Amino acid sequence: MAPSSIGGPGGPVGVRHHIVTVTVENKAGVLARVAGLFSRRGFNIFSLAVAPTDDERFSRITIVVDVESAPLEQIIRQLDKLVNVVAISELAPEEATERELLLATVEAGPDERGQVIQLVGVFEGRIVDVGREAITIMLAGAPNKIDDFENLIRPFGIVELQRTGRVALPKLERRTTRLRTIAGGAGEDGAG
């Protein structure tokens, strides 16, 4: 499984990471025990996101970790021993669909507001609140899209910014089927 690089505001260029998803029972203290395993082993956690799954008894913890700091095999074995852990998956970034949410309040007086609104449109974001001298923006997308947007709005002046951290699921398998031409006596590949 090949790790990838994290760049931009989310992390230094060239840092290699993996995505670990842990499905756990919704019990008090489980998140602290899972995060504690990573920190005790010296892993640098770049991103940590927790949310309920489709089954209210379980939550999914998505952790993006630096694979240069330590091998993951040992920590995955230790995670598997925790009573409240139901499932563990390790995803290489190229095998995952990753998304992140950004909320940002940006300085946008009358002179800059049009430019900020245009950037929001280009990145398919939404304006969720408007004040006299600032606007609050919501943008969801792949982490590199969020990084690019953050870099472009920074010169306007960021009043406040919050990113959720990454969430990820495995990419779906895609199968391609050969098309056959039936009419006109053509062969399987369409040549007649």
KATAVEN-V343545 format. One record per helix or strand. SS is the DSSP state (H for helix, E for strand). FROM is the first residue (numbers start at 1). TO is the last residue. If there is no record, write none. Layout:
# KATAVEN-V343545
ss=SS from=FROM to=TO
ss=SS from=FROM to=TO
This chain:
# KATAVEN-V343545
ss=E from=4 to=6
ss=H from=8 to=10
ss=E from=15 to=25
ss=H from=30 to=40
ss=E from=45 to=52
ss=E from=58 to=66
ss=H from=72 to=81
ss=E from=85 to=91
ss=H from=93 to=95
ss=E from=96 to=107
ss=H from=113 to=122
ss=E from=126 to=130
ss=E from=134 to=141
ss=H from=143 to=154
ss=E from=158 to=163
ss=E from=167 to=170
ss=H from=183 to=185
